Amino acid sequence: MSESEHVLDWLQKWYASQCDGDWEHEWGVTIETLDNPGWTVKINLEETELADRELPQQRVARSEHDWVMAWTSEKAFRIACGPGNLTEALTLFRDWASEGSS
């Protein structure tokens, strides 16, 4: 992974690397908006090399609209964040998923 690679490009490659003819039919990535406002992301880890890894809840709260939460539960990486924090939040997933790999 190149440090300069945009996190969305990285996520697209990660998703494509999971697609094996079966995984994408049952699992995947969901990005939705929150009404407070913000974003919520669920990245299914079932049947991936990350399925058994855990991340205790991480929370960064800078202001009402500048915040990020990330954690794992039920074999999924979950994100909730403010309206301008989606890139930061997805970068947390990239960094976590890339730990120990080169």
N, C-alpha and C positions, 0 to 999 in steps of 0.2 A: 504494500500500500504506500502510495506516495503521500507525503504530508500535504502537498498542494492539491491533491485530488479532492474535488468538491464532494461533500458528504452525500449529496443526492446521487451523484454518479456512483459512489461507493455502494450506497444502499441498493441501487439498481443492479449492480454486479453481484452483490451478496444474494439478493432475491433470485436472480437468474441462476446462480450456482446451486440454489436449493431445489430448483425445478427439475424433477426427474421423471415426469409423466404421472406421478402420483401425489407428491407433496403439495403441489399447487392446487390440487382439487379439494384438499381438505384444510390446508393451512395457508398462511400468507401474512400480509402486512395490511393493517387498516389505519388510515389517518382520517380523523374527523375533527370538526370544530366543537368548541365548548361555548356556551352562551354567557360566560362571565368576563370577557371573551378569552379565548385561548384555543389550544390544540390538545387532542388526546391521540396517542399512538399505541397500537398493540402489534407487536412483532412476534408471531408464533415461532417458538423454538422447537416444538415437537418434531421428532425425527430429524433433528439437525445435530451437529457436533456440540452445540451450545445447550442442548436440552436439560442437562443436569447441572449447569452452572447457576449460581444464585447471585443476586445483587440485593443487599438490604436497601431499604428505601433511602434514596439520596434526595435532599431537599435544599434548594437555594432560593431564598425569597429576598429580592432586592426592593421591590415595590409592588403595588397592586397589580400592575400589568407586566412586571419583569420578574418572572419566577419559573423554576423548573423542578419537577419531581420525576425520578426514575427509579424503578424497582423491577424485580422479577416476581411472578406468582403464576402458578398453574402452567408451568413450562412456556411462559411468555414474558417478553421484555415489555414493560409498560412505561409510558411517558404521559405526563400531563404538564402543560407549560403555558406561559403567557402568549399573547398574540404575536410577539416579535421574537420568540425564543425557540422556534421549531428547529432551526439549523443547529443551535447550541445543543438542544435535546438529542437530535439525531447523531450529533458528534459524540455525545456520551455513549450511545449505543455502539457506534463504530469503535471507540476506544475500548470499551468493555469487551466487545466481540473479538477484537484484535489482540487482546492481552495474551501473551505467550506464543503468538504466531508471528511470523515475519514475512 
